[in-house]
Amino acid sequence: MNNNSPRISPRLQSMDAYRGFVMFLMMAEVLHLSRVYAAHPDSIFWKVLAWNQTHVEWFGCSLHDLIQPSFSFLVGVALPYSIAGRVAKGQSKRYMYLHASWRALVLVLLGVFLRSVGKQQTNWTFEDTLSQIGLGYLILFALGFRSLKTVWIALALVLIGYWAAFVLYPMPPSGFDYAVVGVPDGWQYHSTGLSGHFNKNSNLAWAFDTWFLNLFPRPSIFTHNGGGYSTLSFIPTLGTMILGLVAGLKLRSVNTDKEKLRAFLLFGLGGIALGLVLHYTGICPLVKRIWTPTWTLFSGGACFLLLAIFYYLIDMRGWKRWSFWLVVIGMNSIAIYVLVHLIDRFIIESFKTHLGQDIFKILGDGNQTLLSGGAALLVFWLILYWMYRRKIFIRI
């Protein structure tokens, strides 16, 4: 770290609120807005909301696509605060590395566990958000003790190295059967030139998984991921966490609030602009599903801007009361991440059991997910509020 002083900076409410906002977007999947839009096909309002609650098919970005990078980014933001707190408690670097190793392992395995819910056997895949963070966390942790210059160099090496590895991996031969790997032969998102090396299920990350994932027991041979997601995405995801580390180091610096805000805006706009240039010049496409280096820069820029908004409103202007409901969510992000994956259907079905099977149809069949999802969201928040009041915070 730049600052070897053991001082502990006060906890920033903007970080918890931003994290709460991200987790709320994830929680809100239970509303199934695409179903609501299907019932109101002429509504621009529902169309916009539904589109922003789905992942884009390949190129581009929706609000929903910013959930995972924001979650990863905030891991980096929090790291300097975590290290400073441990140094202040007198923990040795060896102990801190052991704890970081344990945390990384738990995150990886927790991601595998959540992907395995409802399966006949352990589903050994590593594209889950928690697994992706865990796979790169030790490197991020090591960078937390380095200078800002070293951190920027590490980011460049990660992104340029990952891009080069993809470009050097040969494109599929003429006549390659894309249907076998779940991609229609005439798929509209096929690229040529340098961008062609990043095409869905015919790239370096796909080739790695056809070897790596088949080392684990599975009901059938792994040939492809339907969405194009891959294990190796943890490398550019590490880039996203490094950008968060830059933000965290900046927040803990002696710069004034205005200087910090200007830096966030500069990094944010710069990342988005550079990402768009790389995409439209064909150097590297903007694809979240395989987390291209361009996506790291673009989404990282968006994360800087979102952090700037929350930091300005809450910590600079002092407008804190409005964000309390988000803070309640953000301070137990791991807990709500697990709860949403495990008990959302249980909550909704329990309402139906005790209040009647048609309780959520009072506004019509097309709107029932608004009511059932809203009920689930309320229950989730009340659980988190109960934990908040009793100072129960799940940490790994």
C-alpha positions in Angstrom: 0.0 0.0 0.0 1.0 3.6 -0.5 0.3 4.4 3.0 1.9 2.1 5.6 0.2 4.0 8.5 -2.2 1.8 10.5 -4.8 4.5 10.7 -8.3 3.3 9.9 -10.4 5.5 7.7 -14.0 5.9 8.7 -16.4 3.6 6.9 -17.9 5.3 3.9 -21.6 5.0 3.7 -21.4 5.6 -0.1 -19.6 2.2 -0.5 -22.3 0.4 1.4 -25.1 2.2 -0.5 -23.5 1.5 -3.9 -23.1 -2.2 -2.9 -26.7 -2.2 -1.7 -27.9 -0.8 -5.0 -26.0 -3.5 -6.9 -27.4 -6.3 -4.7 -30.9 -4.8 -5.1 -30.6 -5.0 -8.8 -29.8 -8.7 -8.4 -32.6 -9.2 -5.9 -35.0 -7.6 -8.3 -34.6 -10.4 -10.8 -37.5 -12.0 -8.8 -39.8 -9.4 -10.4 -39.3 -11.0 -13.8 -40.0 -7.8 -15.7 -39.7 -9.5 -19.0 -42.9 -11.3 -18.2 -44.6 -8.1 -17.3 -43.5 -6.5 -20.6 -44.8 -9.6 -22.5 -48.2 -8.8 -20.9 -47.9 -5.1 -22.0 -46.0 -5.2 -25.3 -47.0 -1.7 -26.3 -45.5 -0.1 -23.1 -42.2 1.7 -23.6 -41.9 1.9 -19.8 -42.0 -1.8 -19.3 -39.9 -2.4 -22.4 -37.0 -0.3 -21.0 -37.2 -1.8 -17.6 -37.3 -5.4 -19.0 -34.4 -4.7 -21.3 -32.3 -3.4 -18.4 -33.1 -6.5 -16.3 -31.6 -8.9 -18.9 -28.1 -9.5 -20.2 -27.4 -8.4 -23.7 -27.0 -11.3 -26.1 -23.4 -10.6 -26.9 -22.2 -7.0 -27.7 -23.1 -4.0 -25.6 -24.3 -3.4 -22.0 -27.5 -3.1 -20.1 -27.9 -2.0 -16.5 -28.2 -5.7 -15.5 -24.8 -6.3 -17.1 -23.2 -3.9 -14.6 -24.2 -6.0 -11.5 -21.2 -8.5 -11.7 -18.5 -5.9 -12.5 -19.8 -3.6 -9.8 -19.7 -6.4 -7.2 -16.2 -7.2 -8.3 -15.1 -3.6 -8.4 -16.3 -3.0 -4.9 -14.2 -5.9 -3.6 -11.2 -3.9 -4.8 -12.5 -0.7 -3.3 -12.9 -2.3 0.1 -9.5 -4.0 0.1 -7.3 -1.0 1.3 -9.7 -0.5 4.2 -9.6 -4.1 5.1 -5.8 -4.2 5.0 -5.5 -1.0 7.1 -7.9 -2.4 9.7 -5.9 -5.6 10.0 -2.6 -3.8 10.2 -4.1 -1.6 13.0 -5.0 -4.8 14.9 -1.4 -5.9 14.7 -2.0 -8.9 12.4 1.1 -10.2 10.7 1.3 -10.3 6.9 1.6 -14.1 7.0 -1.7 -14.3 8.9 -3.3 -11.9 6.5 -2.2 -14.0 3.5 -3.5 -17.2 5.2 -6.9 -15.5 5.7 -6.9 -14.2 2.2 -6.2 -17.7 0.9 -9.0 -19.1 3.0 -11.4 -16.4 1.7 -10.5 -17.1 -1.9 -11.1 -20.8 -1.4 -14.5 -20.3 0.3 -15.6 -17.9 -2.5 -14.7 -20.4 -5.2 -16.5 -23.3 -3.5 -19.5 -21.2 -2.5 -19.9 -20.3 -6.1 -19.8 -24.0 -7.1 -22.3 -24.8 -4.4 -24.8 -22.3 -5.5 -24.4 -23.5 -9.1 -25.1 -27.0 -7.9 -28.4 -26.3 -6.2 -31.0 -28.6 -7.7 -28.5 -30.7 -9.6 -28.0 -34.4 -9.4 -24.3 -34.0 -8.5 -21.7 -31.2 -7.9 -21.8 -28.9 -10.9 -18.1 -28.0 -11.3 -18.2 -24.7 -13.2 -16.5 -21.5 -12.2 -18.3 -18.7 -14.0 -20.3 -17.7 -10.9 -19.5 -14.2 -9.6 -18.2 -15.5 -6.3 -16.0 -18.1 -7.9 -14.6 -15.6 -10.4 -13.7 -13.2 -7.5 -12.2 -16.0 -5.5 -9.9 -17.2 -8.4 -8.3 -13.8 -8.7 -8.5 -12.7 -5.1 -5.0 -13.6 -3.9 -3.4 -11.7 -6.6 -5.5 -8.7 -5.8 -4.6 -9.0 -2.2 -0.9 -9.0 -3.0 -1.4 -5.9 -5.0 -3.0 -4.2 -2.0 0.5 -3.9 -0.5 2.0 -2.4 -3.6 2.3 1.2 -4.9 -0.3 2.7 -7.1 2.2 2.7 -10.0 2.6 -1.1 -9.6 -1.1 -1.5 -9.5 -1.5 0.3 -12.8 1.3 -1.8 -14.4 -0.4 -5.0 -13.2 -3.7 -3.9 -14.8 -2.0 -3.2 -18.1 -0.3 -6.6 -18.0 -3.5 -8.4 -17.2 -5.5 -6.8 -20.0 -2.9 -6.7 -22.7 -1.7 -10.2 -21.9 -5.3 -11.6 -22.0 -6.0 -9.8 -25.3 -2.8 -11.1 -26.8 -3.5 -14.7 -25.7 -6.9 -14.6 -27.4 -5.5 -13.1 -30.6 -2.7 -15.6 -30.8 -5.2 -18.5 -30.4 -6.2 -19.6 -34.0 -9.7 -18.9 -35.2 -11.8 -22.0 -36.1 -11.2 -23.5 -39.5 -13.5 -22.9 -42.4 -16.6 -25.1 -42.1 -16.5 -25.2 -38.3 -19.8 -26.6 -37.0 -21.0 -23.8 -34.7 -24.2 -25.7 -34.0 -22.3 -28.3 -32.1 -21.2 -25.6 -29.6 -24.6 -24.0 -29.3 -24.2 -21.2 -31.8 -26.3 -20.9 -34.9 -24.2 -21.0 -38.0 -25.4 -17.6 -39.3 -25.4 -16.0 -35.9 -25.5 -12.2 -36.3 -22.8 -11.5 -33.7 -20.0 -13.4 -35.5 -17.0 -11.1 -36.1 -14.0 -11.1 -38.4 -10.5 -9.8 -38.1 -9.0 -9.4 -34.6 -12.5 -9.5 -33.0 -13.1 -12.9 -34.6 -10.8 -14.4 -32.1 -13.4 -13.6 -29.4 -16.4 -15.2 -31.1 -18.7 -17.3 -29.0 -17.6 -20.8 -28.1 -14.7 -20.9 -30.5 -12.2 -18.9 -28.6 -9.3 -19.5 -26.2 -11.5 -19.5 -23.1 -13.9 -22.0 -24.6 -11.0 -24.3 -25.6 -9.6 -24.1 -22.1 -12.9 -25.2 -20.6 -13.4 -28.1 -22.9 -10.2 -29.4 -21.3 -10.4 -28.1 -17.8 -14.0 -28.7 -16.9 -13.8 -32.3 -18.2 -11.2 -33.0 -15.5 -14.1 -33.0 -13.0 -16.8 -35.6 -12.6 -19.9 -34.6 -14.6 -22.9 -36.3 -16.0 -21.8 -35.7 -19.6 -18.8 -34.4 -21.5 -18.6 -30.6 -21.4 -18.7 -29.1 -24.9 -19.7 -25.5 -24.4 -21.5 -23.1 -22.1 -24.8 -22.0 -23.5 -24.2 -18.3 -22.7 -20.5 -18.4 -23.7 -19.3 -17.9 -20.1 -16.0 -19.3 -19.2 -13.6 -20.0 -16.3 -10.8 -17.8 -17.7 -12.9 -14.7 -17.4 -11.6 -14.5 -13.8 -8.4 -13.0 -15.3 -10.0 -9.8 -16.8 -12.4 -9.9 -13.8 -9.2 -9.4 -11.8 -8.7 -6.3 -13.9 -12.0 -5.0 -12.8 -11.1 -5.7 -9.1 -7.8 -3.9 -9.7 -9.7 -0.8 -11.0 -11.6 -1.0 -7.7 -8.4 -1.2 -5.8 -7.3 2.0 -7.6 -10.5 3.6 -6.4 -10.0 2.4 -2.8 -6.5 3.7 -2.7 -7.7 7.1 -4.0 -10.5 7.2 -1.3 -7.9 6.5 1.4 -5.5 9.1 0.1 -4.9 12.6 1.5 -6.6 14.2 -1.6 -9.5 16.4 -1.0 -13.0 15.2 -1.7 -13.2 17.3 -4.9 -9.9 15.9 -6.1 -11.2 12.3 -5.5 -14.4 13.1 -7.3 -12.6 14.5 -10.3 -10.4 11.5 -10.5 -13.4 9.1 -10.4 -15.1 11.1 -13.2 -11.9 11.2 -15.2 -11.3 7.4 -14.8 -15.0 6.7 -15.5 -15.3 8.7 -18.7 -11.9 7.6 -19.8 -12.6 3.9 -19.3 -15.9 4.1 -21.2 -14.4 6.1 -24.1 -11.4 3.8 -24.4 -13.7 0.7 -24.3 -15.9 2.1 -27.1 -12.8 3.0 -29.3 -11.4 -0.5 -28.9 -14.8 -2.0 -29.8 -15.6 0.1 -32.8 -12.1 -0.1 -34.3 -12.3 -3.9 -34.2 -9.3 -4.2 -31.9 -11.3 -6.0 -29.1 -15.1 -6.4 -28.9 -17.2 -5.2 -26.0 -18.6 -8.5 -24.6 -19.5 -9.0 -21.0 -20.2 -12.8 -21.3 -16.5 -13.6 -21.9 -15.3 -10.4 -20.1 -13.1 -9.1 -22.8 -10.4 -6.5 -21.8 -12.6 -3.9 -23.6 -15.5 -4.9 -21.2 -13.1 -4.5 -18.2 -12.4 -0.9 -19.3 -15.9 0.0 -20.3 -17.7 -1.5 -17.2 -14.9 -0.3 -14.9 -15.5 3.2 -16.2 -19.2 2.8 -15.5 -18.3 1.6 -12.0 -16.2 4.7 -11.3 -19.1 6.9 -12.4 -21.6 5.1 -10.2 -19.1 5.3 -7.2 -18.7 9.0 -8.0 -22.5 9.6 -7.9 -22.9 7.8 -4.5 -19.7 9.4 -3.1 -20.9 12.9 -4.1 -24.5 12.6 -2.8 -23.7 10.7 0.4 -20.2 11.5 1.7 -19.7 14.9 0.1 -23.1 16.5 0.3 -24.1 14.6 3.4 -27.5 13.3 2.0 -27.5 10.0 3.9 -31.0 9.3 5.1 -32.4 8.4 1.7 -29.8 5.6 1.3 -30.4 3.8 4.6 -32.5 1.0 2.9 -29.6 0.4 0.5 -27.0 0.4 3.3 -29.0 -2.4 5.1 -28.6 -4.5 1.9 -25.0 -3.5 1.2 -23.7 -4.4 4.6 -24.8 -8.0 4.2 -24.1 -8.6 0.5 -22.8 -12.2 0.9 -25.9 -13.1 3.0 -28.4 -11.7 0.4 -26.4 -13.2 -2.5 -26.9 -16.7 -0.9 -30.5 -16.1 0.2 -31.6 -15.0 -3.2 -30.2 -18.1 -4.8 -31.7 -20.4 -2.2 -35.0 -19.3 -0.9 -36.7 -16.9 -3.4 -39.1 -19.6 -4.6 -39.7 -20.9 -1.0 -40.8 -17.4 0.1 -43.3 -17.0 -2.9 -44.7 -20.5 -2.5 -45.2 -19.9 1.2 -47.3 -16.9 0.5 -49.4 -18.9 -1.9 -49.8 -21.8 0.6 -51.0 -19.5 3.4 -52.9 -16.8 1.5 -54.2 -18.7 -1.5 -52.7 -19.9 -4.8 -54.2 -16.9 -6.6 -53.1 -14.2 -4.2 -50.7 -12.7 -6.7 -53.2 -12.6 -9.6 -55.4 -9.8 -8.2 -53.9 -7.4 -10.8 -54.1 -10.0 -13.6 -51.9 -12.9 -14.7 -49.5 -10.6 -16.5 -48.7 -8.6 -13.4 -48.5 -11.4 -10.8 -44.6 -11.5 -10.8 -44.7 -7.8 -9.7 -46.7 -8.8 -6.6 -45.0 -12.1 -5.9 -41.5 -10.6 -6.5 -42.3 -7.5 -4.5 -43.4 -9.7 -1.6 -40.2 -11.7 -1.8 -38.1 -8.4 -1.9 -39.9 -7.2 1.2 -39.2 -10.4 3.1 -35.5 -10.3 2.0 -35.1 -6.7 3.2 -36.8 -7.4 6.5 -34.4 -10.3 7.1 -31.5 -8.0 6.4 -32.9 -5.3 8.6 -33.3 -7.8 11.4 -29.6 -8.7 10.9 -28.6 -5.1 10.7 -30.4 -4.2 14.0 -28.6 -7.1 15.8 -25.3 -6.3 14.2 -25.1 -9.7 12.4 -22.9 -9.3 9.4 -21.8 -12.3 7.4 -18.2 -12.0 6.4 -15.8 -14.4 4.7 
